């Protein structure tokens, strides 16, 4: 059930990121508000499942941050075609290192 919770959170993050990008470009604004509502429902459900079956919110926090780190650059590039500048690349590498540190250091 932990895997289901993580998948629900990843899907919720994907929907939320997609909604944010289209909304910021002022495209399909009302549809994106509805999509964000659906994304929030998935995220809340994923957090609830994770807490229920893992008894800790820390693994799901790490999964959420990791989902954002992995999905956001991919979704931005696919939707807008924009590539990150040097500062964004450095931030991405440091964010990934931070996630690995949080998972590896106990």
N, C-alpha and C positions, 0 to 999 in steps of 0.2 A: 504493500500500500504506500510505502515511502516513495517508490518510483512513480506511482500515479500522482502523488502530491507534487513531486518535482516537475513532472510533465505538465500538470495543470498550471503551475507557476510559470514555467517557460512559455507556454502558450499564451497565458495572460500578459506576460511581458512583451511578447511578440505583437499582440493586438494593441497594447498600450503604446509601444514605440511607433507602430504604423499610424495609429491615430494621431499621435503628437506631430509626426512629420507632415502628414497631409494637412492637419489643422494649421500648422505654422506656415504652410505654403498657401493658405486660404483656399483650399480645394475641398469640396464636399463637406463643408463645415458641420452641417446638422447631422450628416451620416457619421462623421467622426466623433461627435458628442455621444451618439448612441453606441458607437464602437468602443469608446472609452468606458461607458457604463458596463458593457459586456466584459471588457478586459478587467475592470475592477471586480466584477463578480467572480471571474476566474481566479484572480489573485487572492481575494478573500477566501474563496473555497480551498485554494491550494494551501494557504497559511493555516486554515482550520484543520485540514487533513494532516498536514505536517505536524502540527502541535499535538493532535490527537494520537498519532501513531509514533511520533519520535520523542514526545514529552520534552522537547526543547525547540525553541525558535531559532537558535543559532545556525543549525544546518540549512534552514530555509532562507535565512538572511544571506548566507554565503552563496546559496544557489541563485537568489535574486540578483545579487551583485554580479555574479558570474554570467547570468543570462543577459544582463544589460551589457556587460563587457563584450560578450560574444555576438549578440544579436544586433545591437544598435549600429555598429559600423557597417555590418552587412546590409541591414535594411536601408540605412541612409544611402549607401552606394547604389543599391538596386533601384530605389525609388527616385533618387535625385541625380545620380551619376557623379556626385561630388566625392573627391578623395580627400583624406585628411592632410592637414599641413604638418610641419615638423613638430610643433607643440602638441598637437593632438596625438601624434604617433608616440611621443615620449610619455604623455599621460596614459595612453593605452598600455604601454609596456610596464609602467609603474603600477597601474591598477591590477594587471595580471599578476605581477610579482606580489602585490599585497594580498590578493586572493590566495595564492599558493602559500604565502607565509601564514595566513589565518588558518588554512587547512592543515598545514604541516607542523606548526608549533603548538604544543599543548601546554 
